[in-house]
Amino acid sequence: MSKYMMNKLMRAIEMSDDDVAAYVANTAGFVDDWLAGGAGPARVTDDRDLSADEYAAFVARDYGELYRLGAHPYLLWHFIEAVYIHEVPW
């Protein structure tokens, strides 16, 4: 649907350690909550929407698919790095 929304979601996640941990703990729930926090009285142009393919890629943590769908490479790299640290037991 929108490369902008994909990039916005990746940026929102990777900017906060708490959000990264929440995304890793409950990926689908985090994405659903983020999508539900869209337009409101103070943010009438912030209509959060992802296509079915984009949503599935975020839920599956399919980084290759996110890239194929048009995620910005720089933002994707930082998003992967932030999430990967929480996925791999050190």
N, C-alpha and C positions, 0 to 999 in steps of 0.2 A: 504494500500500500504506500508506505512513505519511508524513504531512506531516512528522512529527518526524524521520524518517530523511533526508528530502530536506533539511530545514533543517540537520540535523547535518552532512551532507556538505558543503553550501555553506559552513558556518561553518568546518569543518575545512580546507577549501581556502583560503578567503580570509584565514585567520589567519596564514599562513606564505607568504612570498615563494617559498620553495623548492617548496612544494606547488602554488602557482599555476603556477610554471614547469613543474613535472612534469605537471600537469593539461593545460596547453596543449600541451606536447610530445607527450604520449601519453594522450589523453583516456580512451579505453576501458581502457587498461592501468591508469591511475590509479584509475578507478572500480572495476575488478575487484580491484585490490590492496586498496582501502579496504574493499570488501565482504568480502574474505577475512579481514580483520583483526578480525572480530567477536568473538563470545563466546569466552571462554577461562576458565581457572581463576580469574583475578583479576577477570574482568568477565562474570560469568555472565548478566547481564541485557542485555548489549550486543549483541543479535542484529541485525546489520546486514542489512537486506533492502530492496530496491526493487522495485516492480512493473516489468513490461516497459516500460510507457509512461514511467515515471520514469527508468529506465535509458537508454532511447533518447533522452530529452530531454537528459540530462546528456552523453551521448556526442556528440549533434549540436549541443550548446551552443544548444539551442532555448529561449531565455529566456522567450518567450511561452508555450510549452507548460509550462514549469516553473511559471509564474504560474497558468496555467489548472488545473494539477494541485494547486495549493494551497500553493506555496512562500510563505513569509512575505515580504511586500513589502520590508520593511526589510533582511532578510538577503539577499534576491535582489538588491536594489540594490547592496549592498556586494560581493556575489559577482560581479555583472556588471562593476562598476567594476574590481575586482582582475584579472579575467580579460581584460577589454577592453584594458587597458594593455599586456598582453603580446601581444595579437593585432594591434594596429595599429602599423605602422612609423612612428615619429615622425621 
